[in-house]
Amino acid sequence: MTDSTGTPATGTPATGAARRLLSGERVLIGDGAMGTMLHAAGAALDRSLPELNLSDPGLVETIHDSYVSAGADIIQANTFGANRLWLGDHGFPDKVDEINRSGVRLARAAASRADRTVLVAGSVSPAVTALQRRRVGSAERMEVLREQILALVAAPPDAERGVDLLILETFGYLDELVEAVSVAASVTDVPLIAQATFADDAHTLGGETPREVASVLSAMPVAMIGTNCTVGPQRMLVVAEDLVRYSAVPVSAQPNAGQPRRVGPRSFEFSIDGGYFARYLGRFADAGITLVGGCCGTTPTHIRAATEAVRTRAAGGAASTATRVSAAERRPRSAEIHGTGSLAEQLAARRFVVGAALTPPAGGWAGDTEQAAAVLQANGIGLVVVQPRENARTHMDSLNMALQLQQRVGVETIATVTTWDKTIMSLQADLLGAHALGIRSVVSTTGSPPVLGDYPAVDGTWEVDSVGLTALLAGLNAGRDSNGLALTAGTSFCIGARVNPGARDPEAEIARAHAKIRAGAQFLISRPVYELESLSRLVTALDGTGVPLLLSVSALRSFEEADYLAHEVPGVTMPAETLDALEKAGRGAVRAVGADLAAQLLGKARPLVSGVLLAAPDDDMASLVPLIDAALG
């Protein structure tokens, strides 16, 4: 609460009750994703969700009720992004006070109907989007937050008080989170929870580590620090454990429901089920996290399952333990390079193709990837597909990385070209330049923006998808540009496309594969496969097309890795027996078991496909090298 000048008022009984609940004496359950539920109800991805507090208050209040019924101890008002700059992008810059107060009123009404204490939190986003950060300075950012926070802590109509606490969430830059804490502490005495968001490399967008975030925020006037959004439960658990290790105050964690999957031009879905989510939130509680909840993709079903899991543990349920595996030593060997001639020549001659997949490193320095390619070459692998890096960290694109590997290491490369955020003209220019410099094999993918922060891909741009890019490549080969005009000379690309045997909708995936073939795809590359049934189904569906299929195979390195792929990555089919074998293997044997399972799969799949591409997470040669004998055999 504040007085009329915005000066912090003295503590109220409600404020004291909130601080006691946030003290860490018991694990609290937060709510899930308001945005996910609003989108599921029909709200467009690019509309202002906080404005629904005014235009559709009944819908917002119903969602609050569903989270209260699921067991949430804290519900967040629908006020994420409800500041002047974010609202201004949607035409509502003058409604900051009205939208925030209405959001608090709706949440307060839902909390009042509960048969237990339910706290109402004001959700406060960064003052600026990533694009606005480049042009809005610190002073303006702080003033924008101050305006919103004053509206949140003021008593709205028909309510005796404003929010019980503030959750500053999804901050990718530590300096902005520090600003937000400073502003909030200067205008209110309600408890503050400060949550940073971390990418899958366990760093914020600004590059800070959990230790740096915990050390800085713990010294500030906050009741709790934490992390939310961007990653799913497994990746977030690692970050949260570090926050607990270095924090002087309690810690919160609100993961996404895994990775989003693009299912339409502006539509996404998450695949994690309630059981997996609850299992990991139970592990968060075991790790010392005192507030657990959900972010993008999580629903009342997830929160209900999490509530049951956490309450069971509090009553004495057994905690599961994580299996961690140390990295194995590299085992390079000398060998002749497998296959002769270019990829196109090997496919035309129906020779079994053996290659490997590498990813451009973060930070722009290619030395590690060059070294990995050299290890592959020394082990008999002279073909490398360069995959795009799927996070927001700075990195070299796959076309440039492919060129560098060809020129500096001497391997043949297949460059992956992604259509996301590129016009057809820029794609065409990149491809013509790459062809002039020696790139001959290209795989077309649609791609998605890297997830970091609020709801995924709102700003994504797709002028063409992978089918359109395949058609563009076929046109360039025929001597025509994107407008159908004649080129001085045609290109000679060997055109590939991706296909996912484990797709949730196999019929739709097969239909799309046929569309890619009709557009001009000359070979297909599967996503990594961990079982034979879906691969056999795909091979049968492609029978008669005459288009070669290259199988991607990856050796699993731990139970956690398999568990993550099975539950957090869309379109991966993981057999239960594989999960069981890895879980039972134990710390010392799990890598050998993973390599053996991959080699067995490769042996059974070999008669079905035209080649194999060995993939290793994080370009881990230790997990890839044991598969080379099986592939070359």
N, C-alpha and C positions, 0 to 999 in steps of 0.2 A: 504494500500500500504506500502511497505517496500523498503529500499534501498538495495544495493547489500550485505550488511552485515547482513540483517535480522532485522535491527533496525527500529522501527516504523517511518514511514514518517509523514509529516504534513497532516492535513485533506484535502480532495479533495472536490470539489463541490458535487460529487456523494455521498460521505460519509455524508456530511451535509444534503442532501436531504433524505437519508435513515434514519438518526437520527430523522428528523422532522416527517416522516411518522410513526416511532415507538414510538413517544412521548405519545401516548395514547389519542390524540385528537379525533380520530375516530376508529371504529373497523375495523381491517384489516382481510382479508380472506386469509388463507394459502391454499396450495394445499393439495392433498390427498396422497394416498400410491403409490409411484413409484413401489415398489416391487410387490404389488398386481397386478398392471397392466402388469408388465413384466411377472409374472407367468401366468396370464390369456392369454398372447400372446404365451405361450409355454416354457418359461424359466424354467429350473428345479429348485426345491426348494434348492438343494445343490450346485448350481453353483454360481460363483462370479457375482453378478448383476452389480457392477460398471464396470467390464471389458466389458460389452456390450457397453459402451461409445466408445470403439474401434472396436469391432466386429460387432455391429449392431446399429450404431449411428442413423440411420433413425427411428428405433423403439423408441428409447429414446426421440428423438426430437418430434415425433408425440404425445407421452404421455404428454410432456411439453405443446404442443399446445392445447391439449384437456383440460388441467387444466386452461390455460390462457382463453380459450373460455368459460369455466364454471364460470369465474369471479374471479379467484385467483389474489390477489394483490402481493403475494410472491410465487415464485416457487423455489423448492430446487433442486440443481444439484444432479445428480445420483451419489453421492459420499459417501453415508453411508457405513462405513466399508472399505473405500478406503485408508487404511493405510498399512504399510509394514507388520504388523503381520497378519491382516485379509487376505490381498491379498496373503501373503506367504502360507497360508493354501490351496490356490487354484493354486499355481504355478506361481504367478505374483509379487514376492517381489520387482522386479527391475522396475516396471512400475507405481510406485506411482505418480510421476510427470506427466507422460503422461496421465494416466487415469483421474486424477483430473482436469488437464487443459482441456482435451477434454470434461469432464462433464460440466465445466463452459461454454465452448464455445457453447455447444448444448443448454443449458438453456438460455444463453444470446441471441442466435439467435431467440428462441421462444419469449422471452420477447420483442425483438425489433420489432416483427410483431404486437404487441398489439396496440390498439388505445388509450391506457392510460398508466400511469406509472406502470410497473411491476418490482418489485425488484427480484434480483437473490441472493439466499442464498446458501452458501456452507453447505452441511449436514455433520456433524462430529459426528461419533459414539464414544463410549469409545475406548480407544486404544487396549483393550483386550476383548476377549470373557470371559464368566464366567469361563471356564476351564483354559484359559491362565492366568487369574488373580492370580492363585495360584503359578505361577512360574515366573511372570514378575514383577519386582519391580517398584517403583515410578519413578526413574530416567529414566529408559528405556521407560516407558509409556509416560512420558513427551516428550522425544526426538522423539518418533514415531508420536505423535500428532503435534509437531513442524514441522516436515517434511511435513506432509499432509497440514497443514494450510498455510505454505509458498507457496505450489503449488496452493492452492485455491485463494489466494489473488493476485498472480502474473497474469499479463495480458496474456491470452492464445493467440495462433495464431488467426488472423482475429478478434480480439476484443480489444477495447481500454483499458479495465480494467478487473480485476478479479471480484470476488463476491462483492455484495453491503453490505452483512452482513454474519455472521456465525451463524448457529443454532447448538449448542452442544446438541444432543438429545439422549434420551433413556439411560440415565445414572442411573443405579441402586444403585450406591454407591456415597455418597456425597463427599468423599475424592477424587474420580476420577474426579468428575465434577469441584471441586475446582482446581485441577491440570490443567484441560483443560482450564478453564477461565484464570488462571495465564499464561499459555503458550501462549494462543491466544493474550492476552493483551500485552504480551512482544514483539510480532512480527508484530502486525498490529493495526491500529486504526479504522478498520471497526466495526460497532456496533455488539455486541454479545448478543445472546439470549441463556440462559442456561436453559435447560429443564431436569428435573429429571423424572423418571418413578416410579409410585407407584402401589403396588399390591392392590387387592380388600379390604385389611384391612387398606388402607390409610397410609401405611408405605412403604418406599423404601426397596429394597432387603437388604440394610445395616441396616434397622431398624429405619431410621430417619422419623420424622413426617413432615407434610407440614410446620409447624411453624419453625422447626429447619432448614429446607431447605431454607425457605424464609429469615430467620434471617441471615444466613451465606452468601447467595448469594447477598442479597441486599447491603451488605457492600463491594462488589467487583465491579470492573469496567464493569458492564453489563448494556445494554440498557433495557433488559427485562428478567424476569425469567418465568418459566412455567413448564408444565408437558405434557408428550405425551406417547402414547403406553400403552400396557398391559391391560387396562380396557376400557369399553365402556363409552358412554356419561354420564349415570346416576351416576356411581361410580366416574367418574372423576370430575363431577360437585362439589361434596362434597370436594374433594381435592383442586380444583381450588378456591373455595370460601375461604378456609383457606389461600391459598397463597395470595389472594387479601387482606385478613384481616391483614396479617403480613408483606407484602412486601412494600418496599419503592420505588419500580419501577413498571412499567406496567407488566401485567401478560398475558401469552399465554396458550392455551390449545388445544391439538390435540389428541382426543380420537380414539380408534379403533372402527370399526363397529361392536361392540359386541364381543361375544365369538366365536372363530373359531370352526367349526365342521369338524371332520375328515371324509372325503368321499372316501378316497383311501389310498393305502400304503404310499404315500408321497404327499397327496393332501388334502387341507383344503378349506372351504368356510365360508363366514360370511353372516349373515342373516339380518342385520339391513337395512331397506329401507331408501330412501332419506328423506321422510316426517318426520319420527321419529328423524333421525339424525339432520335435520334442526330445529325441534322443540327444541331440547336440546341445539343446538348451539345458538339459540336465547336466551335461558335462561343463557348461558354462558355470552353473551353480557349484559344481564340485571344484571348479578352479578358483572360486572366491568371488565371482561376479554376483552383485547383490540386486541388480535390476536387469531382467531379461525380457525381451519383447521382439517385435518384428518390424521390418521395413518393407521395401518394395516387394510385391508379390505375396506377402503374408495376409492371411484372412482369419476370420474368427475360428475356423477349423484348426489352423496352426496354433492359435493362442490357447484354445481349449486343450489341445494335446499337450502343449508346453506346461499349462497350469497343472494338469494331472501328473506329468513327469516330475516337476519341481516339488509338488506337494508330497509325492511318494518318496522322493529322496529325503525331504525334511522329516518324514516319518520313520526314516531308517533304512530306505532302500539302498541297495548296493550300487556303488559307482563303477562305471566302466573305465578301463584304462586305455590309453592310447599306445599304439605301437609305433615306435620311431626307429628308422633304419638308417645306419650310417652309409655314406657313399662308398661304393666299391672302387678299387683301383682300376685304371684303364688297362686293357690288355691288347694293345695294337699288335698286328702281325703283318708280315710282308705277304703279298699275294698279287697275282696278275689281276688287272682290272677286268671285272665281269662285263661281258658283252663287247662288241665292237661296232663302230658306226654310231650315228646319231640315234636319238630316241625314235624318230620317224622311221629310220632304216631298220632298227630292231623290231619295231611293231610290224612293218611291212613284211619282214622276213619271218615273222611269227616266232622270234626268239623270246625266251622267257626273260623279262626285264627285271633287274634287281637294282634298286636305288634306295636312297634314304632321305629323310626330311629334316631340315634345319630351319631355325627361326632367327631373323635379324636380332642382334642383342640390343638391350636398352642402352641409351646414352649415346648411340651413334658410332661407337668404336667397334670395328668389325674383326678385331684380332682373334677373339675367342671363337667366332664362327669360322674364320679361316683355318684355325688350328683343328677344329672339329672336322671340317671338310678334308683336311690333310690326313687325319687319322682314318677317316672312312676310305680315302684313296689308298692308303697303305694297307688297308684290310680288304681291298679288292672291289670297293664300291666307287665307281666313277661317275655316277648320276645322282644329283641332289635336287630335290624340289624345295624351293625356298617358300616357306609359309609366312603369312602376315602375323605380326605380333598383335594380340588382341587385348591390349590395355592402353591406358592413356599416357604411358611413359614415352619420352622422346626416343625415336629409333629410326634407322635407315629403312626405306621402303623396300619391298621384296624385289622389284625390278633392279634397283641399284645394287642390292646385295647380290643378286644373281649375276650381274655383270662383273662385280668385283671377284666373286668366287671363280668365274670362268677365266678372268684375266690373270689373277694372282695365284690361284691354286691349280688351275688346269682341269677342273672337273666340268662336265656338262651340267647345265642347270635347267630346271623347269621353274619359271617365275610365276608366282601367284599374283594375279591382278584383281583387285577388289574395286567394285563400282561405287561403293559408298562415298558420298561427298565429292564426287567428281563428275563434271559434265562429260558428255560424249566427245566433245571437241578436245578436252584435255586428255581423256583416255586415248583418243586417236593419236594425238601428238606424242604421248609417252610411248605408245607401242611402235610408232614409226621410228622414233629415236632409238629404242631398244633393238629393233630389228637391224638398223644400220650399224649398231655396235656389236652384233653377233648373237643376240638372243633369238632362239628358234622355237622354243617350246614354252607355251603359256597355258596356265589353268585359269579359267574364269570363275569368279565367285562374286556373290552379291555383297556379303559382309554386313556388319552392323557397327554403329559407333561404339567405342569402348565405354563401358559403364564406369562412371565415377560420379557419384552424387545422386541428384534427384532423379525422377522417373526417366527411364531410358529412352534415348533416341528421339526426343521431341524435336531436336534440331537436325535430324538426319536428312540427307539429300540423296535421292537415287534417281538420276535421270534415266538410267537404264539398269536392268538387273543382270544376272549372270547369263540369261538367255540372250538378252540384247547385246551383251559384250561378245558372246560367242558369234552372233550374227555379224557384228562389226568386224571381228577377226576374219571370218569367212569372206566378207566383202573385200577386205584389204588383200587377202590372198588372191581374190579374183580381179584385183586391180581397180577396185572402186572404193571411194571414201564414204563417209557416213551419209552424204547427200546423194550418193549414186554417181558422182563425177569420176572420170577416169584419172587414175594415178599415172605418174611417169612410168612406174614399174610396180608390179604386184609384189606382195610379200610372200614368204614361204614358212609361215608359222605352222607348227604342229599344235593343234588346238585341243585342249583338255577341259574337262568340267568336273565338278565335284558331285558325288552322289552318296547318300547316307543309307546303308542297308538297315540300320536300326531306327529309322525315322518312326515317330509315333503313328503317322498315317502312311503306311507302306504304299497304298494305292496312289495317293497324291504324289509321293516321292518318285515312284516309278513313272507316273505320267509326266512329271517334270523332267526326269532323265530322258525320256523320249523327245520332249520338246527341245532339250539341249542338243540331242543328236540331229534332229531336223534342222536346227539352226546352224549346224556345222561342226559339232564336237567330233573329234577323231579318236579320242580315248577318254576314259572316265577314271577318276581316282576316288576310291572310297574313303570315308572317314575311318579311323581306327576301329577294328572289329574285334570283339572278344568272344564271339560264339558263331557257330557255323550255320544255324538255321536261317537267320535273316539274310546271310550272304547267299545261300543256296536259292532262296526265294527271289532275290534280285537277279542272280545269274539266269534263272529260268525266265524271268520277265524280259530280259534283254536278249534272249535267244532269237537269232534271226537278224539282228541289227548289224552284226559283223564288227561292232565297235569293241576294242579291247578294254578290259577292266583291270586296273592295277589296284591291288589290295593293300591297304595300310594296316600294319601290325605294330603294336607297341607292347613291350614287356612291362607289366605292372611291378612297381617297386615296393609297395606296401599295401596293407589292408586299407589304410586311410585314403590312399590315392584311388583305389578301386571303389571305395564307399562314396567318395566325392564324385567320381564320374557317374556312378550309378544313380545318384540322387540329385546332384546339383547341375549337371551338364545336360541340356536337352538333347534328345536323340541318341543316347548311348544305352545299349542293352547289355547288361552285365549279369551273367548267369549266377544263380544263388550258390552253385557249387564252387564257382571261382572265388566268391567272397568268403565262403567257408574255408577253402583251402588256404587262402592268404591269412585269414585270421588265426588259423590253427598252426601256421608255419613257425611262428616265433621269430624273435628279432634276428637271430643269426641265419635263418634259412629262407626268409620271405623273398629275397631277391632271386635266389635260385629257383624257388617255386614259381615265381612270376615269369622268369625266363623260360622255364620248362613248359608252362601252360601256353605261352606264346609260340614256342617252337612246335608243340603238338598241333595247335590251331593252324599254323603255317603249313605243316605237312599235310593235313587233311584238306586244306583249301587250295593247295597248289594246283591240282588238276582242274579246278574250276575257273582259274583266272589266268591272265596273260602276263602277270608280273607282280612283284611285291615291292612296297616302299616301307622301309623300316623307320618307325617314328620313335623318338625318345623325348619325354617331357623335359623341358629345360635343356635340350641338347645334351642329355646325360649319356656320354659315351659308355659309361660303365654298364648301363642297362641295355644298350644297343648292341655292343660288340658280341655278346653271347649268341645273338640271333643270326649273325652273319653266316656262320657255318651252315645253319639250317636253310637260310635263304639261297646261298650259293650252291648248296648240295642238290 
